[in-house]
Amino acid sequence: MAVQAYILIQSEIGSAESVVHATRLVPGVLEAFEVTGPYDVIVRCEAGSVDELGKFIVGAVQKVPGITRTLTCPVVNI
């Protein structure tokens, strides 16, 4: 069963637009948007398992230039 999550991203000042464009190119990212508030970008992504999700975030998303911090919120179906 696939795992979806929202990743809340803080970026370097002035880099939110480039972070959105770069994250949209990462396989597994379903959507990416600039937002206002304490976070600059929100990404919705999907992975095959929780372990794959963790590897995806550390191995792909956090390597995008301009990202300074991430907070991952897995989607739960209650």
DRENTORVEX-992541 format. One record per residue (C-alpha): y, x, z; residue in three letters. Coordinates in Angstrom, 1 decimal, m for minus. Example, Ala and Ser with C-alpha at 12.3 -4.5 7.8 and 13.67 -1.06 7.14 Angstrom:
2
<atom><v>m4.5</v><u>12.3</u><w>7.8</w><aa>ALA</aa></atom>
<atom><v>m1.1</v><u>13.7</u><w>7.1</w><aa>SER</aa></atom>
***
This chain:
78
<atom><v>0.0</v><u>0.0</u><w>0.0</w><aa>MET</aa></atom>
<atom><v>3.4</v><u>1.4</u><w>m1.0</w><aa>ALA</aa></atom>
<atom><v>6.0</v><u>2.2</u><w>1.7</w><aa>VAL</aa></atom>
<atom><v>9.7</v><u>1.4</u><w>1.0</w><aa>GLN</aa></atom>
<atom><v>12.6</v><u>2.8</u><w>2.9</w><aa>ALA</aa></atom>
<atom><v>16.4</v><u>2.9</u><w>2.9</w><aa>TYR</aa></atom>
<atom><v>17.9</v><u>6.3</u><w>3.3</w><aa>ILE</aa></atom>
<atom><v>21.4</v><u>6.4</u><w>4.8</w><aa>LEU</aa></atom>
<atom><v>23.1</v><u>9.6</u><w>3.6</w><aa>ILE</aa></atom>
<atom><v>26.2</v><u>11.5</u><w>4.8</w><aa>GLN</aa></atom>
<atom><v>27.6</v><u>13.8</u><w>2.2</w><aa>SER</aa></atom>
<atom><v>30.2</v><u>16.5</u><w>1.9</w><aa>GLU</aa></atom>
<atom><v>33.7</v><u>15.2</u><w>1.4</w><aa>ILE</aa></atom>
<atom><v>34.3</v><u>14.2</u><w>m2.2</w><aa>GLY</aa></atom>
<atom><v>30.6</v><u>14.5</u><w>m3.2</w><aa>SER</aa></atom>
<atom><v>29.3</v><u>10.9</u><w>m2.7</w><aa>ALA</aa></atom>
<atom><v>29.5</v><u>10.1</u><w>m6.4</w><aa>GLU</aa></atom>
<atom><v>27.6</v><u>13.2</u><w>m7.5</w><aa>SER</aa></atom>
<atom><v>25.0</v><u>12.5</u><w>m4.7</w><aa>VAL</aa></atom>
<atom><v>24.5</v><u>9.0</u><w>m6.1</w><aa>VAL</aa></atom>
<atom><v>24.0</v><u>10.2</u><w>m9.6</w><aa>HIS</aa></atom>
<atom><v>21.6</v><u>13.0</u><w>m8.5</w><aa>ALA</aa></atom>
<atom><v>19.5</v><u>10.8</u><w>m6.3</w><aa>THR</aa></atom>
<atom><v>19.1</v><u>8.2</u><w>m9.0</w><aa>ARG</aa></atom>
<atom><v>17.3</v><u>10.9</u><w>m11.0</w><aa>LEU</aa></atom>
<atom><v>14.7</v><u>11.7</u><w>m8.3</w><aa>VAL</aa></atom>
<atom><v>11.3</v><u>10.1</u><w>m9.0</w><aa>PRO</aa></atom>
<atom><v>10.6</v><u>7.5</u><w>m6.3</w><aa>GLY</aa></atom>
<atom><v>14.3</v><u>6.4</u><w>m5.9</w><aa>VAL</aa></atom>
<atom><v>14.6</v><u>2.7</u><w>m6.8</w><aa>LEU</aa></atom>
<atom><v>18.4</v><u>2.4</u><w>m6.2</w><aa>GLU</aa></atom>
<atom><v>21.3</v><u>4.4</u><w>m5.0</w><aa>ALA</aa></atom>
<atom><v>24.8</v><u>3.2</u><w>m4.1</w><aa>PHE</aa></atom>
<atom><v>28.1</v><u>4.6</u><w>m2.7</w><aa>GLU</aa></atom>
<atom><v>29.1</v><u>2.7</u><w>0.5</w><aa>VAL</aa></atom>
<atom><v>31.8</v><u>2.7</u><w>3.1</w><aa>THR</aa></atom>
<atom><v>31.4</v><u>3.3</u><w>6.8</w><aa>GLY</aa></atom>
<atom><v>29.7</v><u>6.0</u><w>8.7</w><aa>PRO</aa></atom>
<atom><v>27.4</v><u>6.7</u><w>5.7</w><aa>TYR</aa></atom>
<atom><v>28.5</v><u>7.6</u><w>2.2</w><aa>ASP</aa></atom>
<atom><v>25.4</v><u>6.7</u><w>0.1</w><aa>VAL</aa></atom>
<atom><v>22.4</v><u>4.4</u><w>0.6</w><aa>ILE</aa></atom>
<atom><v>19.2</v><u>5.0</u><w>m1.3</w><aa>VAL</aa></atom>
<atom><v>16.2</v><u>2.6</u><w>m1.6</w><aa>ARG</aa></atom>
<atom><v>13.0</v><u>4.5</u><w>m2.3</w><aa>CYS</aa></atom>
<atom><v>9.2</v><u>4.0</u><w>m2.5</w><aa>GLU</aa></atom>
<atom><v>6.3</v><u>6.2</u><w>m1.7</w><aa>ALA</aa></atom>
<atom><v>2.5</v><u>5.8</u><w>m1.5</w><aa>GLY</aa></atom>
<atom><v>2.3</v><u>6.3</u><w>2.3</w><aa>SER</aa></atom>
<atom><v>4.4</v><u>7.2</u><w>5.3</w><aa>VAL</aa></atom>
<atom><v>3.3</v><u>10.9</u><w>4.9</w><aa>ASP</aa></atom>
<atom><v>4.3</v><u>10.9</u><w>1.2</w><aa>GLU</aa></atom>
<atom><v>7.6</v><u>9.3</u><w>2.2</w><aa>LEU</aa></atom>
<atom><v>8.3</v><u>12.1</u><w>4.7</w><aa>GLY</aa></atom>
<atom><v>7.4</v><u>14.8</u><w>2.1</w><aa>LYS</aa></atom>
<atom><v>9.6</v><u>13.0</u><w>m0.5</w><aa>PHE</aa></atom>
<atom><v>12.6</v><u>12.9</u><w>1.8</w><aa>ILE</aa></atom>
<atom><v>12.3</v><u>16.6</u><w>2.9</w><aa>VAL</aa></atom>
<atom><v>11.1</v><u>17.9</u><w>m0.5</w><aa>GLY</aa></atom>
<atom><v>13.3</v><u>16.0</u><w>m2.9</w><aa>ALA</aa></atom>
<atom><v>16.1</v><u>13.9</u><w>m1.4</w><aa>VAL</aa></atom>
<atom><v>17.4</v><u>16.4</u><w>1.2</w><aa>GLN</aa></atom>
<atom><v>17.6</v><u>19.1</u><w>m1.5</w><aa>LYS</aa></atom>
<atom><v>20.2</v><u>17.2</u><w>m3.5</w><aa>VAL</aa></atom>
<atom><v>23.4</v><u>19.2</u><w>m3.4</w><aa>PRO</aa></atom>
<atom><v>26.2</v><u>17.6</u><w>m1.2</w><aa>GLY</aa></atom>
<atom><v>23.9</v><u>15.9</u><w>1.3</w><aa>ILE</aa></atom>
<atom><v>24.6</v><u>16.9</u><w>4.9</w><aa>THR</aa></atom>
<atom><v>22.5</v><u>14.4</u><w>6.9</w><aa>ARG</aa></atom>
<atom><v>20.0</v><u>11.6</u><w>6.3</w><aa>THR</aa></atom>
<atom><v>18.7</v><u>8.7</u><w>8.4</w><aa>LEU</aa></atom>
<atom><v>15.5</v><u>7.0</u><w>7.1</w><aa>THR</aa></atom>
<atom><v>14.9</v><u>3.4</u><w>7.8</w><aa>CYS</aa></atom>
<atom><v>11.4</v><u>2.3</u><w>6.7</w><aa>PRO</aa></atom>
<atom><v>11.0</v><u>m1.3</u><w>5.6</w><aa>VAL</aa></atom>
<atom><v>8.6</v><u>m3.4</u><w>7.7</w><aa>VAL</aa></atom>
<atom><v>7.1</v><u>m6.7</u><w>6.8</w><aa>ASN</aa></atom>
<atom><v>6.8</v><u>m8.8</u><w>10.0</w><aa>ILE</aa></atom>
***
